[in-house]
Amino acid sequence: MSRPRPSLRTRLAQHVLVPLVITWAAGTAVTLAMASYFAGQAFDRALLDDAYALAAHVTLGPVGKPGLNLSIDDMGTLLFDQSESILFAVYGEEGQFVGGHAGLRPPALPPNLISQFSDIIFQGREMRSVSLRRTEPVEVEIVMAQTSATRTRLLQRMLIYSAIPQAVLLVFLAWWLRRSIGRDLGPLAALQQALGRRDASDLRPMPDDVTTSASSRDVDNLRLALNSLLLRLDRSIEAQREFAGNVAHELRTPLAGIRAQASYALAQQSPAVWHEQLRGIAEGEQRASHLVEQLLALARANEGRAALQLQPLQLDELVRDVVLRFMAKADTVGVDLGAEGLEQPVTVLGDAALVEGILGNLLNNALRYAVGPDAHVTVSLVAEGAQTVLRVLDNGPGMSAQDMLFWGERWALGEAGQRLGEGVGLGLSIVRRYAELLGAEFSLAPGTDGRGLCATLRFGPPLA
């Protein structure tokens, strides 16, 4: 079982306090080490001064031996200390004891040194000693030693007076940090609670008052990002609902017709009637399939902006391939399908699937409405100024002025479409949406001499 992870407030406090405690401990240790060093230097200097003072009382005896001219008053003055014990010893050139405390002997003084400090244990007590070599009036070695209780107490007081106040300040800082971090994270907790109380179907933006008390813009930026996500989810769900509603609504009629034709055919005994009804069922299925394909295309278009990445596209080759695929259908319906302006290579920034979808819908419409013995549809690719223009021109019945006002609306079927009884009014809506995704400009206008319809798609300047 995994341990529960700490809260954000705890983690932030840890990230601040742990380095702070480490820094405080290191700083305190360095401070104490430096204080101990300089305090030791002061004590050692005082002890060395006492050794020099004692050396001033060394005399030369009548036989060339060293002597010690030290009265009781001089000894009391020299060895006086309120809290420490001071001992001394004087040794001659050959190491003979001259005076002082016998047995007080630190490590030997090297020949190249005049003085040397060392830590010794004498009579069961830890002491700090200094050895001093003097050659005038006679060569002697003077040893001064002092107990170190005062040094120890001084270091303890330094530790107490420096570390404890800092520790108290550190505790206060930890309390203040946790309180400040908790206050700053309060709006984040309020935002979390507001989201937790919401129903799964509630995709309204989070109100501004949720993060009003935030002391920084980060929480408010998080709220704005959540609102943006909720808006995209709402649009996506709305598109799914619309798609489901459209499918349910629009498939009802062709499916009802297929069901009626099948029921009628089952009630008849004539093979000719069966054949006629089966042909009608096949046509109804084809219309229903076309409707589903258009609904799916429209749904993909409404949700495709975020994932769309425009890339260099060889437009002339794509147009040529699409036109060739529609040749067989054009021959079947008796329409002369041609293309112009595909001799020169043209590269634009776009998406192959979207351009194929636009051209496919436009050619389907053009082949559907261009009827008659002289029916023709022309696809052209030309350069106009800095733009690359793709046109689909037919000589069908065109669109009335009233139809032009609503050509981009879904389910808006023009008069010609209603007369033909084909289409559901989604093709141009899909084309318009695809053009928006491509960043292209799409427009409709009457054809040559006011006859037919000219659909124009304007891309940006061609790529070099």
BELCOR-V404092 format. One record per residue. N is the residue number from 1. PHI is phi in degrees with one decimal (* if undefined). BURIAL is # if it has 24 or more other ideal C-beta (glycine too) atoms within 12 Angstrom, else .. Layout:
n/phi/burial
N/PHI/BURIAL
N/PHI/BURIAL
This chain:
n/phi/burial
1/*/.
2/-74.3/.
3/-74.2/.
4/-65.4/.
5/-75.9/.
6/-70.1/.
7/-74.0/.
8/-64.0/.
9/-62.9/.
10/-63.8/.
11/-64.4/.
12/-64.0/.
13/-62.3/#
14/-64.6/.
15/-62.9/.
16/-89.1/.
17/-76.2/#
18/-60.8/.
19/-62.2/.
20/-66.9/.
21/-64.7/.
22/-62.3/.
23/-64.0/.
24/-61.7/#
25/-63.4/.
26/-65.0/.
27/-64.4/.
28/-63.5/#
29/-63.2/.
30/-65.3/.
31/-62.3/.
32/-64.3/#
33/-63.1/.
34/-67.2/.
35/-64.0/#
36/-63.3/#
37/-64.7/.
38/-71.7/.
39/-65.0/#
40/-61.2/#
41/-60.8/.
42/-66.2/.
43/-62.0/#
44/-63.2/#
45/-64.5/.
46/-64.5/#
47/-65.8/#
48/-66.5/#
49/-61.5/.
50/-62.9/#
51/-65.0/#
52/-65.2/.
53/-64.0/#
54/-67.0/#
55/-62.4/#
56/-67.9/.
57/-96.0/#
58/-80.4/#
59/-124.3/.
60/-99.2/.
61/-74.4/.
62/-64.6/.
63/-108.1/.
64/80.4/.
65/-95.8/.
66/-73.6/#
67/-133.7/.
68/-127.5/#
69/-94.3/.
70/-133.8/#
71/-81.1/.
72/-64.7/.
73/-66.8/.
74/-63.8/.
75/-66.1/.
76/-64.1/.
77/-68.3/.
78/-68.7/#
79/-99.4/#
80/-76.4/.
81/-159.6/.
82/-70.0/.
83/-125.0/.
84/-121.9/#
85/-100.4/#
86/-116.3/#
87/-121.9/#
88/-148.5/#
89/-152.8/#
90/-124.9/#
91/-124.9/#
92/-79.9/#
93/-62.7/.
94/-96.4/.
95/88.4/.
96/-73.6/.
97/-73.0/.
98/-101.8/#
99/-178.6/#
100/103.4/#
101/-98.4/#
102/-66.2/.
103/92.1/.
104/-78.1/#
105/-138.6/#
106/-75.8/#
107/-56.4/.
108/-58.7/.
109/-81.3/#
110/-60.1/.
111/-62.5/.
112/-87.6/.
113/-113.9/.
114/-88.7/.
115/-141.7/#
116/-154.9/#
117/-99.8/#
118/-158.2/#
119/-100.5/.
120/-130.9/#
121/-119.0/.
122/-130.8/#
123/55.3/.
124/77.6/.
125/-119.1/.
126/-77.5/.
127/-138.8/#
128/-105.2/#
129/-125.3/#
130/-134.7/#
131/-109.3/#
132/-127.4/#
133/-99.6/#
134/-124.8/#
135/-112.8/.
136/-123.2/.
137/-76.4/.
138/-148.1/#
139/-75.4/#
140/-142.6/#
141/-119.8/#
142/-105.2/#
143/-118.4/#
144/-119.1/#
145/-134.0/#
146/-142.9/#
147/-64.7/#
148/-112.3/#
149/-63.2/.
150/-64.0/#
151/-60.2/#
152/-61.9/.
153/-64.3/.
154/-62.2/.
155/-65.7/#
156/-63.4/.
157/-65.1/.
158/-61.4/#
159/-63.6/.
160/-66.4/.
161/-74.5/.
162/-100.2/#
163/-80.1/.
164/-64.9/.
165/-59.4/.
166/-66.3/#
167/-64.0/.
168/-62.2/.
169/-62.8/.
170/-66.6/#
171/-62.5/.
172/-61.8/.
173/-63.8/.
174/-62.2/#
175/-62.1/.
176/-67.0/.
177/-65.2/#
178/-62.4/#
179/-66.2/.
180/-67.3/.
181/-63.8/#
182/-62.1/.
183/-66.9/.
184/-69.4/#
185/-88.4/#
186/-57.3/#
187/-59.7/#
188/-65.6/#
189/-64.6/.
190/-63.7/#
191/-64.8/#
192/-62.7/.
193/-65.2/.
194/-63.3/#
195/-69.5/#
196/-66.5/.
197/-80.1/.
198/-78.1/.
199/-77.3/.
200/-62.1/.
201/-89.3/.
202/-89.1/.
203/-112.3/.
204/-68.4/.
205/-62.5/.
206/-69.9/#
207/-68.0/.
208/-66.7/.
209/-70.0/.
210/-66.0/#
211/-115.7/#
212/-62.5/.
213/-82.5/.
214/-66.6/#
215/-89.0/.
216/-134.0/.
217/-83.1/.
218/-65.4/.
219/-65.6/#
220/-66.7/#
221/-63.6/.
222/-63.9/#
223/-62.7/#
224/-64.5/.
225/-65.2/.
226/-64.3/#
227/-63.3/#
228/-63.6/.
229/-64.3/.
230/-61.7/#
231/-64.5/.
232/-65.7/.
233/-62.7/.
234/-63.0/.
235/-65.9/.
236/-64.1/.
237/-65.5/.
238/-64.0/.
239/-65.0/#
240/-64.9/.
241/-63.2/.
242/-64.3/.
243/-62.2/#
244/-63.3/.
245/-65.3/.
246/-63.2/#
247/-62.1/#
248/-62.2/.
249/-75.7/.
250/-79.1/#
251/-79.8/#
252/-61.3/.
253/-68.6/.
254/-64.1/#
255/-68.0/.
256/-64.8/.
257/-65.2/.
258/-61.9/#
259/-63.9/.
260/-66.5/.
261/-66.5/#
262/-65.1/.
263/-63.6/.
264/-63.9/.
265/-64.6/.
266/-65.9/.
267/-84.7/.
268/-103.4/.
269/-111.6/.
270/-87.0/.
271/-60.1/.
272/-64.7/.
273/-67.3/.
274/-59.4/.
275/-62.7/.
276/-63.3/.
277/-70.1/#
278/-64.3/.
279/-63.7/.
280/-65.6/.
281/-64.1/#
282/-62.6/.
283/-65.2/.
284/-64.0/#
285/-64.8/.
286/-64.6/.
287/-64.3/#
288/-65.2/#
289/-63.8/.
290/-62.1/#
291/-63.6/#
292/-63.2/#
293/-61.4/.
294/-68.5/#
295/-63.8/#
296/-64.2/#
297/-62.1/#
298/-65.5/#
299/-64.5/#
300/-63.4/#
301/-65.1/#
302/-69.3/#
303/-109.0/#
304/-92.9/#
305/-64.1/.
306/-64.4/.
307/-93.7/.
308/-78.8/.
309/-129.9/.
310/-74.4/.
311/-135.8/.
312/-57.0/.
313/-131.1/#
314/-78.8/#
315/-67.9/#
316/-63.5/#
317/-67.5/.
318/-64.8/#
319/-61.3/#
320/-60.9/#
321/-64.6/.
322/-65.8/#
323/-61.8/#
324/-62.8/.
325/-66.9/.
326/-91.3/#
327/-60.3/.
328/-62.7/.
329/-65.6/.
330/-62.4/#
331/-64.2/.
332/-64.1/.
333/-91.8/#
334/75.9/.
335/-115.2/#
336/-84.1/.
337/-104.5/#
338/-136.5/#
339/-138.9/#
340/-135.2/.
341/78.2/#
342/-97.8/#
343/-75.1/.
344/-97.4/.
345/-68.6/.
346/-131.3/#
347/-116.9/.
348/-128.0/#
349/-90.8/#
350/-168.0/#
351/-135.4/#
352/-61.4/#
353/-64.3/#
354/-68.8/#
355/-64.9/#
356/-61.8/#
357/-62.8/#
358/-64.0/#
359/-65.4/#
360/-63.8/#
361/-63.8/#
362/-65.4/#
363/-69.0/#
364/-58.9/#
365/-63.7/#
366/-63.0/#
367/-67.6/#
368/-72.7/#
369/-96.3/#
370/-80.0/#
371/-118.3/.
372/117.1/.
373/-66.3/.
374/-106.4/.
375/-65.7/#
376/-148.2/#
377/-132.8/#
378/-124.4/#
379/-106.0/#
380/-128.9/#
381/-129.9/#
382/-133.5/#
383/-106.4/.
384/-125.1/.
385/66.9/.
386/-93.6/.
387/-108.8/.
388/-105.1/#
389/-116.1/#
390/-112.6/#
391/-124.6/#
392/-125.5/#
393/-116.3/#
394/-129.1/#
395/-114.0/#
396/-78.2/#
397/-71.9/#
398/73.6/#
399/-127.0/#
400/-74.6/.
401/-62.1/.
402/-67.7/.
403/-65.6/#
404/-61.6/.
405/-70.5/.
406/-122.8/.
407/-65.2/#
408/-92.3/#
409/-80.2/.
410/-69.3/#
411/67.9/#
412/-85.5/#
413/-101.0/#
414/-69.0/#
415/-63.2/.
416/-64.8/#
417/-64.6/#
418/-68.3/.
419/-67.3/.
420/-74.9/.
421/71.0/.
422/-123.9/#
423/83.6/#
424/-130.2/#
425/81.8/#
426/-108.8/#
427/-58.7/#
428/-69.0/#
429/-65.0/#
430/-65.4/#
431/-61.0/#
432/-62.0/#
433/-66.6/#
434/-61.8/#
435/-63.0/#
436/-62.1/.
437/-65.7/#
438/-80.3/#
439/72.1/.
440/-102.5/#
441/-106.6/.
442/-115.4/#
443/-148.3/.
444/-122.3/#
445/-151.9/.
446/-60.8/#
447/-76.8/#
448/-61.8/.
449/57.8/.
450/76.6/.
451/-107.7/.
452/79.9/#
453/-140.3/#
454/-118.3/#
455/-99.2/#
456/-122.6/#
457/-121.3/#
458/-106.6/#
459/-93.5/#
460/-70.6/#
461/-64.2/.
462/-65.2/#
463/-83.9/.
464/-70.1/.
